[in-house]
């Protein structure tokens, strides 16, 4: 008999994860219970064959899940989470809500509750995400490994041992896709300024970023070495990099951006 899982919230991130679990056969639809009050989102989840409930009260009183996965917005966590205390400490709680520390979950669910925090990013919706976890001391090694396998259906998975590092994780990979999207915007606009039709400039920018990322991920060379291989002495790339790398302009700008995001994550975590 497979492990039973409750998924609380089936918005875009929750639904994307659910699709990954089922497509990979990590979970069978009959063993997944989705709690989602929105009718349209209920219908979308039900189409996958899982059990769908409008609220916690609709769950079978005898249900004993291995995991309760919380995929609701951080601002409603205090209102939603108490209804699931009855499953602690037998179930492990996995939260993909940003910025909420383990201490809050322990306060609501009990200090013996096994808790895993997960910071995903939006490419998880197409199975190309970066998901980083932190667990408290109540999570068993076996369950931690099981959760990692589930999350791997949405992308790459890493873990940190210090919860404070989750703020840095948020700043680098959680918010990071937006930095890349903005770079694509900027590169597109630069192409238009150089005379290209916008549609062509957008295609060039998008494909270049996608291809460079894929090459960096698959190559045994470091990004620095790949950059050097593209850069001929006194060539066009060298001229451009003199602007981007002169006085460490881009490095300093990115570092400043990441620090701003990290500091804001710390603020949000304090409530």
MARRO-126228 format. One record per residue: residue number from 0; chain; x, z, y of N, C-alpha, C in turn. Coordinates in steps of 0.05 Angstrom, whole numbers, m for minus. Last residue first. Example, Ala and Ser with C-alpha at 12.3 -4.5 7.8 and 13.67 -1.06 7.14 Angstrom:
# MARRO-126228
(1 'A' (257 142 m45) (273 143 m21) (258 157 1)),
(0 'A' (264 156 m114) (246 156 m90) (264 156 m66)),
This chain:
# MARRO-126228
(270 'A' (157 212 771) (129 213 779) (126 214 809)),
(269 'A' (206 204 752) (201 231 762) (172 234 771)),
(268 'A' (205 150 741) (205 169 719) (200 197 727)),
(267 'A' (210 128 792) (184 125 777) (182 145 754)),
(266 'A' (264 141 802) (242 151 819) (215 151 804)),
(265 'A' (289 110 763) (293 139 763) (270 152 779)),
(264 'A' (275 59 781) (266 68 755) (268 98 753)),
(263 'A' (303 57 829) (273 57 830) (262 67 803)),
(262 'A' (355 55 809) (347 78 825) (316 80 827)),
(261 'A' (353 5 782) (358 30 767) (348 54 783)),
(260 'A' (345 m30 826) (325 m28 804) (328 m2 789)),
(259 'A' (392 m21 854) (367 m16 867) (344 m13 846)),
(258 'A' (430 m38 815) (429 m10 824) (403 m3 838)),
(257 'A' (418 m92 814) (414 m76 790) (413 m46 797)),
(256 'A' (433 m107 866) (406 m111 857) (400 m93 833)),
(255 'A' (487 m96 866) (470 m83 885) (441 m84 876)),
(254 'A' (505 m131 826) (509 m102 823) (490 m87 841)),
(253 'A' (493 m180 851) (479 m172 827) (481 m142 822)),
(252 'A' (529 m176 895) (500 m179 900) (484 m171 875)),
(251 'A' (578 m174 869) (569 m152 887) (539 m153 891)),
(250 'A' (579 m224 843) (581 m198 828) (571 m175 844)),
(249 'A' (576 m259 886) (554 m258 868) (555 m232 851)),
(248 'A' (626 m247 914) (599 m247 927) (577 m242 907)),
(247 'A' (681 m239 908) (662 m227 888) (634 m226 899)),
(246 'A' (707 m271 944) (703 m243 951) (683 m229 933)),
(245 'A' (677 m324 912) (694 m316 933) (687 m288 943)),
(244 'A' (639 m341 876) (658 m321 867) (676 m311 889)),
(243 'A' (608 m380 903) (595 m358 889) (614 m335 882)),
(242 'A' (649 m413 926) (628 m401 943) (616 m377 929)),
(241 'A' (678 m427 883) (693 m415 905) (673 m401 924)),
(240 'A' (641 m454 852) (648 m426 845) (664 m412 866)),
(239 'A' (641 m504 878) (617 m487 878) (624 m458 872)),
(238 'A' (693 m522 866) (684 m520 894) (660 m501 896)),
(237 'A' (692 m522 810) (710 m504 824) (702 m500 853)),
(236 'A' (656 m564 803) (648 m537 795) (666 m516 808)),
(235 'A' (686 m608 822) (661 m600 835) (653 m572 828)),
(234 'A' (758 m590 821) (734 m606 815) (709 m596 829)),
(233 'A' (805 m562 821) (798 m577 845) (774 m596 841)),
(232 'A' (805 m560 751) (819 m554 776) (812 m573 798)),
(231 'A' (740 m554 721) (765 m570 724) (779 m562 751)),
(230 'A' (702 m513 686) (714 m515 713) (740 m529 712)),
(229 'A' (684 m504 635) (669 m523 652) (683 m530 678)),
(228 'A' (719 m466 618) (720 m492 604) (704 m513 620)),
(227 'A' (706 m422 648) (732 m435 653) (733 m462 641)),
(226 'A' (656 m409 625) (658 m417 653) (683 m432 659)),
(225 'A' (674 m393 575) (657 m417 577) (657 m427 606)),
(224 'A' (702 m347 590) (717 m370 578) (700 m395 580)),
(223 'A' (659 m316 607) (681 m322 625) (697 m346 616)),
(222 'A' (628 m310 561) (618 m325 583) (640 m333 603)),
(221 'A' (672 m320 504) (659 m303 523) (647 m321 546)),
(220 'A' (658 m358 443) (673 m353 468) (658 m334 487)),
(219 'A' (624 m370 404) (642 m347 398) (659 m341 423)),
(218 'A' (557 m386 423) (585 m391 423) (601 m366 416)),
(217 'A' (504 m371 429) (513 m382 403) (543 m385 401)),
(216 'A' (497 m353 480) (488 m336 458) (500 m345 432)),
(215 'A' (516 m396 511) (530 m370 513) (523 m352 489)),
(214 'A' (477 m434 497) (505 m438 490) (520 m412 490)),
(213 'A' (431 m410 519) (432 m415 491) (461 m419 481)),
(212 'A' (446 m411 574) (440 m386 560) (442 m388 530)),
(211 'A' (450 m466 583) (474 m449 586) (470 m422 572)),
(210 'A' (397 m482 573) (419 m492 556) (444 m475 558)),
(209 'A' (369 m455 614) (362 m451 586) (385 m459 567)),
(208 'A' (394 m476 660) (394 m447 654) (389 m441 625)),
(207 'A' (383 m530 653) (410 m521 655) (412 m491 649)),
(206 'A' (327 m533 653) (342 m540 628) (371 m530 629)),
(205 'A' (317 m516 706) (305 m502 683) (322 m508 658)),
(204 'A' (344 m554 738) (350 m525 741) (341 m510 715)),
(203 'A' (321 m603 722) (350 m598 720) (357 m569 720)),
(202 'A' (267 m594 736) (275 m599 708) (304 m593 704)),
(201 'A' (271 m587 791) (261 m566 775) (269 m569 746)),
(200 'A' (290 m638 807) (307 m614 812) (298 m591 794)),
(199 'A' (246 m669 793) (271 m673 779) (289 m649 782)),
(198 'A' (207 m648 828) (202 m648 799) (228 m651 783)),
(197 'A' (231 m659 878) (227 m631 869) (223 m630 839)),
(196 'A' (284 m707 881) (255 m701 881) (251 m673 869)),
(195 'A' (346 m689 915) (331 m695 891) (301 m691 895)),
(194 'A' (375 m674 961) (363 m700 960) (346 m707 935)),
(193 'A' (392 m623 968) (413 m643 963) (402 m671 959)),
(192 'A' (344 m596 970) (360 m599 995) (382 m620 992)),
(191 'A' (333 m598 916) (316 m612 934) (331 m617 961)),
(190 'A' (373 m564 897) (372 m591 888) (356 m609 907)),
(189 'A' (357 m516 920) (382 m528 928) (384 m557 920)),
(188 'A' (310 m507 893) (308 m512 922) (334 m525 932)),
(187 'A' (332 m498 841) (313 m520 846) (312 m528 876)),
(186 'A' (361 m452 851) (375 m477 843) (358 m501 847)),
(185 'A' (319 m417 863) (340 m423 883) (355 m448 877)),
(184 'A' (290 m416 815) (277 m424 840) (298 m433 860)),
(183 'A' (330 m396 781) (319 m423 776) (305 m433 801)),
(182 'A' (335 m346 805) (358 m364 805) (349 m393 800)),
(181 'A' (286 m325 792) (292 m330 820) (316 m349 823)),
(180 'A' (291 m320 736) (271 m338 747) (276 m345 777)),
(179 'A' (332 m282 736) (338 m309 726) (317 m329 736)),
(178 'A' (305 m238 755) (329 m247 769) (335 m276 762)),
(177 'A' (265 m232 717) (257 m240 744) (281 m250 760)),
(176 'A' (295 m215 672) (282 m242 673) (274 m251 700)),
(175 'A' (310 m160 688) (329 m183 689) (316 m211 688)),
(174 'A' (280 m116 681) (275 m131 705) (290 m158 706)),
(173 'A' (302 m105 629) (273 m103 635) (265 m119 659)),
(172 'A' (358 m111 632) (342 m129 615) (312 m128 621)),
(171 'A' (373 m78 679) (388 m102 669) (369 m121 654)),
(170 'A' (337 m37 691) (348 m53 713) (362 m78 703)),
(169 'A' (327 m15 640) (305 m27 656) (316 m46 678)),
(168 'A' (378 4 629) (366 m16 612) (344 m31 627)),
(167 'A' (381 44 667) (399 21 669) (389 m2 653)),
(166 'A' (342 78 646) (338 67 674) (357 43 678)),
(165 'A' (362 91 597) (339 74 598) (333 63 626)),
(164 'A' (401 129 603) (410 101 604) (386 82 604)),
(163 'A' (376 177 594) (381 169 622) (389 140 625)),
(162 'A' (378 183 539) (353 173 551) (357 164 580)),
(161 'A' (428 163 499) (424 179 523) (399 168 537)),
(160 'A' (433 126 460) (432 153 451) (426 172 474)),
(159 'A' (398 64 452) (416 81 467) (412 109 458)),
(158 'A' (395 1 416) (386 28 421) (407 43 438)),
(157 'A' (365 m65 410) (388 m47 413) (378 m19 418)),
(156 'A' (343 m127 386) (338 m98 389) (364 m83 390)),
(155 'A' (316 m191 403) (338 m174 396) (332 m145 402)),
(154 'A' (247 m205 385) (273 m212 398) (295 m194 387)),
(153 'A' (201 m194 358) (198 m202 386) (224 m209 399)),
(152 'A' (216 m176 309) (199 m200 309) (194 m210 337)),
(151 'A' (242 m130 320) (259 m154 317) (242 m179 315)),
(150 'A' (204 m91 316) (211 m100 342) (227 m126 341)),
(149 'A' (205 m82 260) (180 m92 273) (187 m104 300)),
(148 'A' (256 m63 254) (249 m88 240) (223 m100 253)),
(147 'A' (252 m15 283) (271 m36 291) (264 m63 279)),
(146 'A' (216 13 251) (208 5 278) (226 m18 288)),
(145 'A' (249 21 206) (224 6 203) (214 m4 230)),
(144 'A' (289 54 227) (296 27 217) (271 9 214)),
(143 'A' (258 99 240) (272 85 261) (279 56 252)),
(142 'A' (241 114 189) (222 104 208) (235 89 231)),
(141 'A' (291 131 168) (275 110 155) (255 97 174)),
(140 'A' (307 172 202) (323 147 201) (307 124 188)),
(139 'A' (252 201 239) (269 198 215) (284 172 216)),
(138 'A' (248 236 299) (244 210 286) (263 208 262)),
(137 'A' (260 280 328) (240 283 307) (236 257 291)),
(136 'A' (293 273 371) (305 283 347) (286 286 323)),
(135 'A' (272 210 401) (278 239 402) (287 248 374)),
(134 'A' (303 147 418) (285 164 402) (292 194 406)),
(133 'A' (300 86 452) (312 113 452) (292 130 436)),
(132 'A' (313 14 451) (299 39 444) (315 64 448)),
(131 'A' (300 m50 478) (319 m28 475) (304 m2 470)),
(130 'A' (296 m118 470) (281 m93 467) (301 m70 461)),
(129 'A' (289 m180 495) (309 m159 491) (294 m133 491)),
(128 'A' (255 m238 466) (259 m215 483) (284 m199 477)),
(127 'A' (234 m282 442) (261 m284 453) (268 m260 471)),
(126 'A' (181 m287 428) (200 m280 407) (229 m281 416)),
(125 'A' (150 m294 471) (156 m318 455) (177 m313 434)),
(124 'A' (147 m243 492) (122 m257 487) (126 m283 471)),
(123 'A' (197 m228 505) (187 m219 479) (161 m233 472)),
(122 'A' (206 m243 557) (211 m263 537) (203 m254 509)),
(121 'A' (195 m192 585) (174 m212 581) (180 m235 561)),
(120 'A' (224 m137 548) (222 m154 571) (203 m178 565)),
(119 'A' (218 m67 530) (219 m95 524) (222 m111 550)),
(118 'A' (239 m6 515) (237 m23 539) (240 m52 531)),
(117 'A' (210 48 481) (220 20 479) (217 6 506)),
(116 'A' (217 112 452) (212 96 476) (224 68 472)),
(115 'A' (189 147 401) (209 126 407) (200 112 432)),
(114 'A' (179 211 374) (174 193 396) (197 172 398)),
(113 'A' (146 258 334) (167 237 335) (160 216 355)),
(112 'A' (128 322 356) (120 294 353) (144 276 353)),
(111 'A' (139 374 368) (147 364 341) (141 335 337)),
(110 'A' (116 386 416) (145 383 415) (155 373 388)),
(109 'A' (58 347 432) (71 370 418) (100 365 415)),
(108 'A' (34 310 464) (30 308 435) (41 331 419)),
(107 'A' (47 325 517) (19 319 510) (14 320 480)),
(106 'A' (101 336 515) (84 355 528) (55 351 520)),
(105 'A' (121 290 492) (123 315 477) (105 336 489)),
(104 'A' (112 254 534) (99 250 508) (99 276 492)),
(103 'A' (147 276 572) (118 275 577) (102 271 551)),
(102 'A' (198 270 548) (187 297 553) (157 297 558)),
(101 'A' (209 216 549) (201 228 523) (188 255 528)),
(100 'A' (185 187 611) (205 200 594) (193 212 568)),
(99 'A' (166 124 632) (156 150 624) (175 163 604)),
(98 'A' (186 72 644) (191 94 662) (182 122 653)),
(97 'A' (137 30 614) (162 33 629) (162 60 644)),
(96 'A' (113 32 548) (107 36 577) (132 43 592)),
(95 'A' (117 28 495) (130 6 510) (123 8 540)),
(94 'A' (126 78 447) (115 70 473) (131 48 485)),
(93 'A' (107 103 386) (125 83 398) (112 74 424)),
(92 'A' (104 159 346) (93 146 369) (114 128 382)),
(91 'A' (92 170 278) (112 166 299) (100 150 322)),
(90 'A' (48 219 249) (53 192 258) (76 192 278)),
(89 'A' (50 275 244) (53 258 220) (60 229 227)),
(88 'A' (40 313 282) (66 300 282) (71 281 259)),
(87 'A' (m9 268 311) (18 280 311) (18 306 295)),
(86 'A' (m60 252 312) (m43 238 293) (m15 250 292)),
(85 'A' (m84 280 353) (m92 287 326) (m74 273 305)),
(84 'A' (m69 256 400) (m54 279 391) (m60 287 362)),
(83 'A' (m98 216 422) (m83 209 398) (m66 233 387)),
(82 'A' (m119 232 469) (m138 226 447) (m124 221 421)),
(81 'A' (m76 235 506) (m86 259 492) (m105 254 469)),
(80 'A' (m67 181 527) (m51 192 505) (m63 216 491)),
(79 'A' (m99 166 572) (m103 154 546) (m91 170 523)),
(78 'A' (m84 194 618) (m112 193 610) (m116 184 582)),
(77 'A' (m30 186 621) (m40 213 620) (m69 214 611)),
(76 'A' (m27 129 625) (m17 143 601) (m29 171 599)),
(75 'A' (m39 97 667) (m62 107 652) (m53 124 628)),
(74 'A' (10 80 688) (m7 97 705) (m32 107 691)),
(73 'A' (34 47 649) (44 74 653) (24 92 668)),
(72 'A' (m12 10 608) (3 13 633) (10 42 638)),
(71 'A' (m1 10 536) (m18 11 560) (0 14 585)),
(70 'A' (16 12 482) (22 m11 499) (3 m12 523)),
(69 'A' (39 51 432) (25 53 458) (34 30 476)),
(68 'A' (28 56 366) (44 41 385) (28 40 411)),
(67 'A' (37 99 316) (18 94 338) (34 81 360)),
(66 'A' (50 93 246) (58 89 274) (34 88 292)),
(65 'A' (23 108 201) (51 115 203) (61 113 232)),
(64 'A' (m43 137 204) (m24 116 210) (5 126 208)),
(63 'A' (m95 153 172) (m69 167 174) (m47 146 179)),
(62 'A' (m164 163 179) (m141 144 183) (m115 160 187)),
(61 'A' (m208 193 176) (m189 196 154) (m164 178 158)),
(60 'A' (m240 176 217) (m229 203 219) (m207 208 198)),
(59 'A' (m232 112 243) (m239 128 219) (m225 155 221)),
(58 'A' (m245 102 312) (m226 102 289) (m236 120 267)),
(57 'A' (m278 110 354) (m287 91 334) (m268 89 310)),
(56 'A' (m252 143 389) (m273 155 373) (m282 136 350)),
(55 'A' (m219 108 418) (m207 124 396) (m228 136 378)),
(54 'A' (m253 45 428) (m241 70 437) (m232 86 412)),
(53 'A' (m265 m4 405) (m267 m2 434) (m254 24 445)),
(52 'A' (m224 m35 356) (m242 m13 364) (m241 m11 394)),
(51 'A' (m211 m79 302) (m211 m75 331) (m232 m54 338)),
(50 'A' (m167 m98 251) (m190 m82 258) (m189 m76 288)),
(49 'A' (m147 m168 250) (m142 m140 250) (m168 m124 256)),
(48 'A' (m152 m223 255) (m161 m210 230) (m156 m180 228)),
(47 'A' (m145 m250 300) (m122 m249 283) (m128 m234 257)),
(46 'A' (m192 m243 327) (m187 m270 316) (m163 m270 298)),
(45 'A' (m186 m193 349) (m202 m196 325) (m198 m223 312)),
(44 'A' (m156 m205 396) (m144 m190 374) (m159 m194 348)),
(43 'A' (m196 m231 425) (m171 m245 420) (m156 m232 396)),
(42 'A' (m235 m192 429) (m241 m217 415) (m216 m232 407)),
(41 'A' (m209 m154 461) (m218 m147 434) (m222 m173 418)),
(40 'A' (m204 m182 508) (m179 m176 493) (m186 m167 464)),
(39 'A' (m257 m183 523) (m243 m209 519) (m218 m204 503)),
(38 'A' (m269 m127 529) (m282 m144 509) (m267 m170 503)),
(37 'A' (m225 m73 532) (m233 m98 545) (m244 m118 524)),
(36 'A' (m207 m29 502) (m234 m28 514) (m244 m55 526)),
(35 'A' (m176 m24 441) (m175 m40 466) (m203 m40 478)),
(34 'A' (m138 m12 388) (m157 2 405) (m154 m11 433)),
(33 'A' (m129 m39 324) (m125 m43 353) (m146 m28 368)),
(32 'A' (m98 m29 265) (m121 m21 280) (m115 m22 310)),
(31 'A' (m75 m60 207) (m71 m56 236) (m97 m50 249)),
(30 'A' (m83 m75 156) (m71 m49 160) (m65 m43 190)),
(29 'A' (m101 m126 155) (m120 m105 147) (m109 m77 152)),
(28 'A' (m56 m157 167) (m77 m153 188) (m95 m130 181)),
(27 'A' (6 m129 148) (m18 m144 141) (m40 m137 161)),
(26 'A' (72 m135 175) (47 m120 172) (25 m139 163)),
(25 'A' (110 m173 168) (119 m145 168) (95 m127 165)),
(24 'A' (98 m226 171) (89 m211 147) (100 m183 145)),
(23 'A' (107 m252 217) (131 m246 200) (124 m233 174)),
(22 'A' (57 m254 239) (70 m279 231) (94 m274 213)),
(21 'A' (48 m199 250) (32 m213 229) (45 m239 220)),
(20 'A' (86 m188 289) (84 m172 264) (70 m186 242)),
(19 'A' (74 m226 328) (100 m226 315) (99 m211 289)),
(18 'A' (23 m210 346) (27 m236 334) (53 m238 318)),
(17 'A' (37 m160 368) (19 m162 345) (22 m188 331)),
(16 'A' (68 m176 412) (80 m161 390) (63 m163 365)),
(15 'A' (27 m201 442) (51 m216 433) (65 m202 410)),
(14 'A' (m8 m158 451) (m17 m181 435) (7 m197 425)),
(13 'A' (24 m126 484) (14 m116 458) (6 m138 440)),
(12 'A' (33 m161 528) (55 m151 512) (46 m141 485)),
(11 'A' (m22 m172 545) (m3 m193 539) (20 m183 521)),
(10 'A' (m60 m120 514) (m56 m139 535) (m35 m159 526)),
(9 'A' (m81 m79 480) (m74 m106 469) (m74 m127 492)),
(8 'A' (m78 m13 463) (m75 m32 485) (m66 m59 474)),
(7 'A' (m48 14 411) (m65 23 433) (m59 5 457)),
(6 'A' (m48 3 345) (m38 m9 370) (m58 m2 392)),
(5 'A' (m32 37 287) (m51 35 309) (m37 24 333)),
(4 'A' (m18 19 220) (m8 21 248) (m32 20 267)),
(3 'A' (0 37 154) (m20 31 174) (m10 36 202)),
(2 'A' (42 7 105) (38 26 126) (16 17 145)),
(1 'A' (12 m18 43) (29 m21 67) (22 2 87)),
(0 'A' (17 0 m24) (0 0 0) (17 0 25)),
